[in-house]
Amino acid sequence: MKHLFLGLLAIAGIAVTTPSLAQDYPTRPIKALTTTSAGGISDIFMRALGDELLKRWGQAIVIENRPGGMQNLGARACTEAPPDGYTICILNAEPVAYNQFLLKSMPFDPEKGLQPITNLYHLIQTLVVNSKLNVKTIDELIALSKAKPGTLNYLTASVPLAFYMDTLTKERGADWVRVPFKGGGEAVNAVLSGSTPIALIGEGNVIGQIRGGTMTALVMANNIKSPNFPDVPTLAETGYTGAPSRSWYGLFTPAGTPKPIVDKLNAAINTTINRPEIIAAWERQGATPMTMTPPELDTFLRKDIQKWAEVAKLSGATSH
């Protein structure tokens, strides 16, 4: 990496070394940018977190959805917002770590423009199908795709999982086509309508559909066992290798936000998320809470970027 996220925190700390700046913060509502449309798990999580912070601070968290552009639209808006603590951004690995290896140029520099607050959660990702396909296992799905070449569409918001599906086409002879989408709510509708009958998606988006029988869960795609569906195997349990990276969501501010404000956000959010009842509630929604300090998130990000650079090189991924 040319620049380290942690270095930005150090630079911010030089300008403001006293915690007094954060004592009265926040004094007005905070805008929370998301890179997906309303109804997705990150949108739902942020709204729930906002309700808790409203109780603590007496200030609302106003959600602003900015989907599209491989999630770069919302991430760029985050980097361009004033670094005053009144814009926070829930982002995942795509715009922060992965897209820089998939595009010839980025509309922003994630390493210069973003400042980490905390990791929020890892998603339990599941491979689901419209139940009308009448398949129960990943092997049966691959066999169906071979019988109907080029006619089955799938969707996923996760770049590692998309590469995983490409691997299945090469190694197992699967035959399917990826289609884009903007958020979890849109994805659920596409699977239910049958227009895109296959999805690798956050479990929290489809728990009701799986329980209701309109979708069938074939496997837990990033090898996190689900407490909601203990009978659904992980990829490792079915003899498959799995995706190269887990799906995570973290919270960021624009670079240059004063360190005392970043620290206050980190402390309040981590304390809120780490309450036992909150952890249990979000596990029931298909998300595993996993908070960090800003330096810990910086280290995590650098490792994930290095890992993805290696995966992109081995996969033959080309910029476009």
C-alpha positions in Angstrom: 0.0 0.0 0.0 1.2 3.5 -0.8 -0.5 5.0 2.2 -1.6 3.6 5.5 -5.0 4.3 7.0 -3.3 4.5 10.4 -1.0 7.2 9.2 -4.0 9.4 8.6 -5.1 8.9 12.2 -1.7 10.1 13.3 -1.8 13.1 11.1 -5.3 14.0 12.4 -4.0 13.7 15.9 -1.2 16.2 15.3 -3.7 19.0 14.6 -5.9 18.3 17.6 -4.3 16.7 20.7 -6.9 17.5 23.3 -10.0 15.5 23.9 -12.0 18.7 24.6 -13.0 18.9 21.0 -15.1 15.8 21.4 -16.7 16.6 24.8 -19.8 18.3 23.3 -19.9 16.1 20.1 -22.4 15.6 18.6 -24.5 18.7 18.7 -26.5 18.0 15.6 -27.7 15.0 13.6 -25.0 12.8 12.0 -25.3 11.6 8.4 -24.6 8.0 7.7 -23.8 7.1 4.1 -24.3 3.5 2.9 -23.3 2.1 -0.5 -26.4 -0.1 -0.9 -30.1 0.6 -1.4 -32.7 0.7 1.4 -33.6 -2.8 2.8 -30.1 -4.3 2.6 -28.5 -5.7 5.7 -26.0 -2.7 6.0 -28.9 -0.3 5.8 -30.9 -2.2 8.4 -27.8 -2.4 10.7 -27.1 1.3 10.5 -30.7 2.2 11.3 -30.7 0.0 14.3 -27.3 1.4 15.5 -28.7 4.9 14.9 -31.6 4.1 17.2 -29.1 3.1 20.0 -26.9 6.1 19.5 -29.9 8.4 19.6 -30.6 7.1 23.1 -27.0 7.8 24.1 -26.4 11.2 22.5 -29.9 12.6 21.8 -28.9 13.2 18.2 -30.4 11.3 15.2 -28.4 9.3 12.6 -29.8 10.2 9.2 -29.3 7.4 6.7 -28.4 8.4 3.1 -28.3 5.5 0.6 -25.8 5.9 -2.3 -25.9 2.6 -4.3 -24.2 1.9 -7.6 -20.8 2.1 -9.4 -19.4 -1.1 -7.7 -20.2 0.7 -4.4 -17.7 3.5 -5.4 -20.4 6.2 -5.5 -21.1 6.0 -1.8 -17.5 5.6 -0.9 -16.4 8.6 -3.0 -19.1 10.7 -1.4 -17.7 9.7 2.0 -14.2 10.9 1.0 -15.6 14.2 -0.2 -17.6 15.0 2.9 -16.4 17.5 5.5 -14.1 15.8 8.0 -16.0 17.1 11.0 -17.5 13.9 12.5 -21.0 14.6 11.1 -20.6 12.1 8.2 -19.9 8.5 9.0 -19.9 5.7 6.3 -20.7 2.0 6.4 -18.5 0.4 3.8 -17.4 -3.1 2.9 -14.3 -4.5 1.3 -15.3 -3.8 -2.3 -14.7 0.0 -2.5 -12.1 0.0 0.3 -9.9 -2.9 -0.7 -10.9 -4.8 -3.9 -12.0 -2.4 -6.6 -8.6 -0.8 -6.9 -7.4 -4.2 -8.4 -10.4 -4.5 -10.7 -10.5 -1.0 -12.3 -8.0 0.9 -14.4 -8.7 3.9 -12.3 -10.6 4.7 -9.1 -12.8 7.8 -8.7 -11.2 8.3 -5.3 -8.3 7.1 -3.3 -9.6 4.9 -0.4 -6.3 4.9 1.4 -5.9 8.7 1.4 -9.6 9.5 1.7 -11.0 7.3 4.4 -10.3 7.0 8.1 -11.3 3.9 10.0 -13.5 3.9 13.1 -14.3 0.3 13.7 -15.2 -3.0 12.1 -18.9 -3.7 12.6 -19.6 -7.3 11.6 -18.9 -10.1 9.3 -21.8 -11.3 7.2 -22.9 -14.9 7.1 -23.1 -15.5 3.4 -25.4 -18.2 2.0 -26.0 -19.7 -1.4 -29.7 -19.7 -2.0 -31.9 -20.6 -4.9 -35.6 -20.0 -5.8 -37.2 -23.2 -4.4 -38.9 -23.8 -7.7 -35.5 -24.9 -9.1 -36.0 -28.1 -7.0 -32.3 -28.4 -6.1 -31.1 -29.2 -2.5 -27.3 -29.2 -2.8 -24.6 -27.3 -4.6 -23.8 -30.4 -6.7 -27.4 -30.6 -7.9 -27.3 -26.9 -8.8 -24.1 -27.3 -10.8 -25.7 -30.3 -12.6 -28.8 -28.2 -13.4 -26.6 -25.4 -14.8 -24.9 -27.9 -17.1 -28.3 -29.2 -18.3 -29.4 -25.7 -19.0 -26.3 -23.9 -20.2 -26.2 -20.1 -20.1 -29.8 -19.8 -18.9 -29.3 -19.6 -15.1 -28.5 -16.1 -13.7 -26.9 -15.5 -10.3 -26.2 -12.4 -8.2 -23.8 -11.4 -5.5 -22.5 -8.2 -4.0 -19.3 -9.8 -2.9 -16.3 -9.7 -5.3 -14.7 -12.8 -3.6 -17.9 -14.8 -4.0 -18.1 -13.8 -7.6 -14.6 -15.1 -8.2 -15.7 -18.2 -6.4 -18.5 -18.8 -8.8 -16.1 -18.3 -11.6 -13.9 -20.9 -10.1 -16.8 -23.4 -10.1 -17.3 -22.8 -13.8 -13.7 -23.7 -14.5 -13.3 -26.5 -12.0 -16.8 -28.1 -12.0 -18.1 -27.1 -15.4 -20.9 -25.0 -14.0 -22.6 -22.7 -16.5 -24.3 -19.5 -15.2 -24.2 -15.8 -15.7 -23.7 -13.1 -13.1 -26.1 -10.1 -13.2 -25.6 -6.8 -11.3 -27.8 -5.4 -8.6 -27.8 -2.5 -6.1 -28.8 -3.9 -2.8 -30.3 -6.6 -0.7 -33.9 -5.7 -1.2 -33.6 -5.7 -4.9 -31.7 -9.0 -4.8 -34.4 -10.7 -2.8 -37.1 -9.6 -5.3 -35.0 -10.9 -8.2 -34.6 -14.4 -6.7 -38.3 -14.5 -5.7 -39.5 -13.5 -9.2 -37.2 -16.1 -10.8 -35.5 -13.6 -13.0 -32.3 -14.3 -11.2 -32.9 -17.6 -9.3 -29.5 -18.0 -7.7 -27.9 -15.7 -5.1 -24.9 -15.6 -2.9 -26.2 -13.1 -0.3 -26.0 -12.1 3.3 -28.2 -14.6 5.2 -29.9 -11.7 7.0 -31.6 -10.7 3.7 -33.3 -14.0 3.2 -34.0 -15.6 6.6 -37.7 -15.1 6.2 -37.7 -16.6 2.7 -35.8 -19.6 3.7 -38.0 -20.3 6.6 -41.1 -19.6 4.5 -39.9 -22.2 1.9 -39.7 -19.8 -1.1 -35.9 -20.0 -1.1 -33.7 -23.0 -0.4 -30.3 -22.5 1.3 -27.8 -24.9 -0.2 -24.6 -23.9 1.7 -23.1 -21.3 3.9 -20.7 -19.7 1.4 -18.0 -18.2 3.6 -17.6 -21.1 6.1 -19.4 -19.4 9.0 -21.9 -21.7 10.6 -25.3 -20.2 11.0 -27.1 -20.5 14.3 -30.4 -19.9 12.4 -29.9 -22.9 10.0 -27.6 -25.4 11.8 -28.5 -28.1 9.2 -27.2 -26.1 6.3 -23.6 -27.1 5.7 -20.6 -24.9 5.2 -18.6 -25.1 2.0 -15.9 -26.9 3.8 -18.3 -29.5 5.0 -19.4 -30.2 1.5 -15.8 -30.7 0.2 -15.4 -27.3 -1.5 -12.6 -24.9 -0.8 -14.6 -21.7 -0.3 -14.2 -18.0 -1.1 -10.9 -16.2 -0.6 -12.2 -13.7 1.9 -15.0 -13.2 4.4 -17.5 -10.4 3.9 -17.1 -7.6 6.4 -18.6 -4.2 7.0 -16.7 -1.4 8.7 -17.4 2.2 9.7 -15.3 5.1 8.4 -15.2 8.9 8.4 -13.6 11.2 5.8 -9.8 11.4 6.3 -8.8 14.3 8.6 -11.6 13.9 11.1 -10.1 14.8 14.5 -8.9 11.9 16.5 -10.9 12.7 19.6 -14.1 12.5 17.6 -13.0 9.2 16.0 -12.2 7.8 19.4 -15.5 8.9 20.8 -17.4 7.3 17.9 -15.3 4.1 18.3 -16.0 3.9 22.1 -19.7 4.5 21.8 -20.3 2.2 18.9 -18.2 -0.7 20.2 -19.8 -0.4 23.6 -23.3 -0.5 22.0 -22.6 -3.4 19.6 -20.8 -5.6 22.2 -23.7 -5.8 24.5 -24.7 -9.5 24.7 -28.3 -8.9 23.7 -27.2 -6.9 20.7 -24.7 -9.6 19.6 -27.5 -12.3 19.9 -30.0 -10.1 18.0 -27.6 -9.6 15.1 -26.6 -13.2 14.9 -30.2 -14.0 14.5 -30.1 -11.5 11.6 -27.2 -13.3 9.9 -24.4 -11.0 11.0 -21.6 -11.8 13.4 -20.6 -8.6 15.3 -16.8 -8.0 15.4 -15.6 -4.6 16.6 -12.1 -3.2 16.5 -10.1 -0.2 17.6 -9.0 2.1 14.7 -5.5 0.7 14.7 -6.8 -2.9 14.7 -9.0 -2.1 11.7 -6.1 -0.5 10.0 -4.0 -3.7 10.4 -7.0 -5.8 9.3 -7.5 -3.7 6.2 -3.8 -3.8 5.1 -3.9 -7.6 5.4 -7.1 -7.9 3.4 -5.7 -5.7 0.7 -2.6 -7.8 0.5 -4.6 -10.9 0.4 -6.8 -9.6 -2.4 -3.9 -8.4 -4.4 -2.6 -12.0 -4.4 -6.1 -13.4 -5.3 -6.6 -11.0 -8.1 -3.2 -11.9 -9.6 -3.7 -15.6 -9.4 -7.2 -15.4 -10.8 -6.1 -13.5 -13.8 -8.5 -10.6 -13.0 -8.0 -7.7 -15.4 -8.7 -4.0 -14.9 -11.5 -2.5 -17.1 
